[in-house]
Amino acid sequence: MSHWAFGCRRMAKALRSKGYSIGRHQATTLMKRLELVVKYAKKFKVTTNSRHKFPVAENLLNREFAVTKANKVSLYFRNKSRC
């Protein structure tokens, strides 16, 4: 939870600590009347642009890898001569 994000429960608790007799529902009503809304953080930010026009690299691995031990993967590359 953000240090500055106050929902109705946290707002009511803060007002009660300052001496006001207020409940959660009354805090909700007051927040709506004052047009106070909680600004939530985004869960993720999209950073990949899949609609670009640049050439995409060839898939050389083609998901051909061999597992020898747990948490160990050996990759075998094929040498393809390009002429």
C-alpha positions in Angstrom: 0.0 0.0 0.0 1.3 3.4 -0.9 2.1 5.8 1.9 -0.1 8.5 0.4 -3.0 6.4 -0.8 -6.0 6.9 1.5 -9.1 4.7 1.0 -12.2 5.2 3.1 -11.0 2.8 5.9 -7.6 4.5 6.2 -9.2 8.0 6.0 -11.7 7.1 8.8 -8.9 5.7 11.0 -6.8 8.9 10.4 -9.8 11.2 11.3 -10.6 9.1 14.4 -6.9 9.5 15.5 -7.4 13.3 15.2 -10.5 13.1 17.5 -13.3 13.0 15.0 -16.1 10.5 15.6 -16.4 9.0 12.1 -17.0 5.6 10.6 -16.0 4.0 7.4 -19.3 4.6 5.6 -19.4 8.3 6.6 -15.8 8.7 5.4 -16.9 7.2 2.1 -19.7 9.7 1.8 -17.4 12.6 2.7 -14.8 11.4 0.2 -17.5 11.2 -2.6 -18.8 14.6 -1.7 -15.3 16.2 -1.8 -14.6 14.1 -5.0 -11.6 12.5 -3.3 -10.5 9.3 -5.1 -7.7 6.9 -4.5 -5.1 6.9 -7.3 -4.0 3.2 -7.6 -0.7 2.2 -9.0 -0.7 0.4 -12.3 -0.1 -3.3 -12.0 2.4 -3.4 -14.9 3.6 -1.2 -17.7 3.8 -2.6 -21.3 7.3 -2.1 -22.6 7.3 -4.3 -25.7 6.3 -2.9 -29.0 5.3 -5.9 -31.1 4.0 -3.8 -34.0 7.3 -2.5 -35.1 8.5 -2.6 -38.7 12.0 -3.8 -38.0 13.3 -7.2 -39.1 12.9 -10.0 -36.6 15.9 -12.2 -35.9 15.8 -15.8 -37.1 14.9 -18.5 -34.6 18.2 -20.4 -34.5 17.5 -22.5 -31.3 14.1 -23.7 -32.5 13.5 -24.9 -28.9 16.1 -27.6 -29.3 18.0 -27.8 -26.0 19.0 -30.7 -23.9 18.6 -30.8 -20.1 21.4 -32.7 -18.4 20.8 -31.9 -14.7 18.2 -30.0 -12.7 18.5 -26.2 -13.4 21.2 -26.9 -16.1 20.5 -26.4 -19.8 23.0 -27.0 -22.6 22.3 -25.2 -25.8 23.5 -26.6 -29.1 23.7 -24.2 -32.0 23.6 -25.4 -35.6 26.0 -23.8 -37.9 24.2 -22.8 -41.0 26.2 -21.4 -43.8 24.6 -18.4 -45.4 25.6 -17.9 -49.0 
